[in-house]
Amino acid sequence: MWVAQYGQWWCQREQRYYPPAPTPAATAPAQAATPTTVPTVPSLWTMNFYRIRKKVLALTGQYWIEDQAGNPLGYSKQKMLRLKEDIRIFTDETMTRELFQVRQQQILDIWGTFAVIDSGSNALLGYVRRRALTSTFVADEWEIRDPANNLVGEIKESTGRGLARKWIPGGSLIPERLTMTLGGMPVAYINQQFKIVGDIWEIECQNLPAMFDRRVFLGGVILMGMIERERK
């Protein structure tokens, strides 16, 4: 479970983790220890840098996920007519191989809770949840939740920048700057590049633990690009 893994990771970071006491030799079973199985995150989703680029002058939102060298890692095209957001990320524009999905849980969900799902195994990777009131009136804020729906992190914009972007004339031209935290500690940063037309977000996530599947984080950024832009 994410919470347990993150808890151990943060404790190790702050040097407050103490391993369990060893089993006394007299009572230890006479067999080799069985290693603990930890779900392996595909290497594609353990990188320390990603770029999300929106296509300019398209009828619907089209987004590319790229690595630092500009190599394409994923592609998504927003559906025009929809009751719920159902975002599919594919390997490329042919949309023949699906990598993961971001699905809105309920039609009348003003808070916007979205499940991030691995397309190959149909495994639930986690949730991203929009804080509707704050995001609408103050600054963009999203929650990161594990597959058991436990809150494990946040993606937040500073209050000052958020208010300026939402309420000052021309504020929509101010680039977004958001920070992701786990356990209250900053672990990743989203920096929007200034452009009059189109959007590019660069994501630095070198402080994210290796067991954190970046697809949950990237799904949240794509959602912000699609949803927050429509509400402005």
C-alpha positions in Angstrom: 0.0 0.0 0.0 1.2 3.5 -0.9 0.8 4.9 2.6 2.9 2.2 4.3 5.6 2.5 1.6 5.7 6.3 1.7 5.7 6.3 5.5 8.8 4.1 5.5 10.4 6.2 2.8 9.8 9.5 4.7 11.0 8.0 7.9 14.2 6.8 6.3 14.7 10.3 4.8 14.5 11.8 8.3 16.5 9.0 9.9 13.7 8.0 12.2 13.0 4.5 10.8 13.9 1.6 13.0 13.8 -1.9 11.6 11.9 -4.6 13.5 13.8 -6.6 16.0 15.2 -9.9 14.6 13.5 -13.2 15.5 15.4 -15.1 18.2 17.5 -17.8 16.7 15.9 -20.5 18.9 12.4 -19.8 17.4 13.4 -18.9 13.8 12.1 -21.3 11.2 14.7 -23.4 9.5 14.2 -22.0 6.0 15.3 -19.2 3.8 13.6 -15.8 4.3 10.9 -15.1 1.6 11.5 -11.7 0.0 8.7 -9.1 0.2 7.1 -8.5 -3.2 6.8 -4.9 -4.1 4.9 -3.9 -7.3 7.4 -2.8 -9.9 6.7 0.5 -11.7 7.6 0.4 -15.4 10.9 2.3 -16.0 9.1 4.7 -18.3 7.2 6.1 -15.3 10.1 6.4 -12.9 11.9 9.2 -14.7 12.9 12.5 -13.1 11.8 14.9 -15.9 8.7 15.0 -18.1 7.3 17.6 -20.5 3.7 17.9 -21.4 3.0 19.9 -24.6 -0.4 20.9 -25.9 -1.0 21.2 -29.7 -1.6 24.7 -30.9 -4.8 25.6 -32.8 -6.6 22.2 -32.4 -10.3 21.7 -32.3 -9.9 19.5 -29.2 -7.2 19.3 -26.6 -4.3 17.2 -27.8 -1.4 16.5 -25.5 2.0 14.9 -25.8 4.1 13.5 -22.9 7.8 13.9 -23.7 11.1 13.1 -22.0 13.8 15.8 -21.4 15.2 15.2 -24.9 11.8 15.8 -26.5 11.2 12.1 -27.3 7.5 11.3 -27.3 6.3 9.0 -24.5 2.5 9.3 -24.8 -0.3 11.1 -26.6 -3.8 12.0 -25.6 -6.7 13.6 -27.5 -9.6 15.0 -25.6 -13.1 13.8 -26.6 -15.4 16.6 -27.8 -18.8 15.3 -26.5 -18.6 13.7 -23.1 -20.6 13.5 -19.9 -17.6 12.5 -17.9 -13.9 13.0 -18.6 -12.5 9.7 -19.9 -8.9 10.5 -20.9 -6.9 7.8 -22.7 -3.1 8.1 -23.1 -1.6 6.2 -26.0 2.0 5.6 -27.2 1.5 7.9 -30.2 -1.0 9.6 -32.5 -2.0 6.4 -34.2 -3.8 5.6 -30.9 -3.3 1.8 -31.4 -1.7 1.0 -28.1 -3.2 2.4 -24.9 -0.9 3.0 -21.9 -3.2 4.3 -19.2 -6.5 6.0 -18.5 -7.8 8.8 -16.4 -11.5 8.3 -15.6 -13.9 10.6 -13.8 -15.8 8.6 -11.2 -19.2 10.3 -11.3 -21.1 12.6 -13.7 -22.3 14.9 -10.9 -19.0 15.1 -9.0 -18.3 18.8 -8.6 -15.1 17.9 -6.8 -13.8 16.0 -9.7 -12.4 12.6 -8.6 -10.5 10.8 -11.3 -9.1 7.2 -11.2 -5.8 6.6 -12.9 -5.7 3.0 -14.4 -3.1 0.9 -16.1 -4.6 -0.1 -19.5 -2.7 -3.4 -19.8 -3.6 -4.9 -16.4 -6.6 -2.7 -15.6 -4.9 -2.1 -12.2 -5.9 1.0 -10.3 -2.8 3.2 -9.7 -4.4 5.9 -7.7 -6.7 8.9 -7.8 -6.4 12.6 -8.4 -9.1 14.9 -6.9 -9.8 18.5 -7.7 -10.5 20.9 -4.8 -13.2 22.7 -6.6 -13.9 25.8 -4.5 -10.2 26.7 -3.9 -9.3 25.9 -7.6 -12.2 28.1 -8.9 -11.8 31.1 -6.7 -8.3 31.2 -5.2 -5.5 28.9 -6.7 -5.4 25.5 -8.4 -5.2 22.6 -5.9 -5.4 18.9 -6.4 -5.1 15.9 -4.1 -3.1 12.7 -4.9 -4.7 9.6 -3.4 -3.5 6.0 -3.3 -5.6 3.0 -4.7 -7.3 2.7 -1.3 -8.3 6.4 -1.6 -6.0 7.6 1.2 -4.6 11.1 0.8 -0.9 10.8 0.2 0.0 14.1 -1.6 -1.1 17.4 -3.0 -0.4 19.6 -6.1 -0.8 23.3 -5.2 -0.3 26.7 -6.7 0.7 29.6 -4.4 -2.2 31.8 -3.3 -0.7 35.0 -4.6 0.0 33.6 -8.1 -3.4 31.9 -8.3 -5.3 35.0 -7.4 -3.3 37.0 -9.9 -3.9 34.5 -12.7 -7.6 34.3 -11.9 -8.6 37.9 -11.2 -6.1 40.4 -12.6 -6.9 41.5 -16.2 -4.5 39.5 -18.5 -3.7 37.2 -15.6 -4.2 34.1 -17.7 -0.9 35.0 -19.4 1.0 34.5 -16.1 2.7 31.1 -16.2 1.6 28.4 -13.7 3.9 27.3 -11.0 2.8 24.4 -8.9 4.4 22.2 -6.3 3.7 18.6 -5.4 4.2 17.4 -1.8 4.2 14.0 -0.2 3.8 14.0 3.6 4.1 17.8 3.5 7.5 17.6 1.8 8.0 19.2 -1.7 9.0 16.4 -4.1 8.1 17.8 -7.6 7.6 21.0 -9.5 5.4 22.0 -12.5 6.5 25.0 -14.4 4.5 26.3 -17.3 6.5 27.9 -20.1 5.3 31.3 -21.2 3.5 31.2 -24.5 0.7 33.4 -26.1 -0.7 30.3 -27.9 -0.5 26.8 -26.7 0.8 25.3 -23.4 4.0 23.6 -22.3 4.5 22.3 -18.8 7.9 21.0 -17.6 7.9 18.7 -14.6 10.9 18.2 -12.3 10.3 15.2 -10.1 13.7 13.9 -9.0 12.7 13.9 -5.4 9.8 11.5 -5.9 10.4 8.0 -4.5 11.0 5.3 -7.0 7.9 3.4 -6.0 5.7 6.3 -7.0 4.2 5.7 -10.4 4.5 9.0 -12.3 1.4 8.2 -14.3 -0.7 9.4 -11.4 1.1 12.7 -11.3 1.1 13.1 -15.1 -2.6 12.3 -15.2 -3.2 15.1 -12.8 -1.1 17.6 -14.9 -3.0 16.6 -18.1 -6.3 17.1 -16.2 -5.2 20.5 -15.1 -4.4 21.4 -18.7 -7.8 20.2 -19.9 -10.1 21.2 -17.1 -8.6 24.3 -15.5 -8.2 25.8 -19.0 -11.9 25.2 -19.8 -13.0 26.9 -16.6 -11.0 30.1 -17.2 
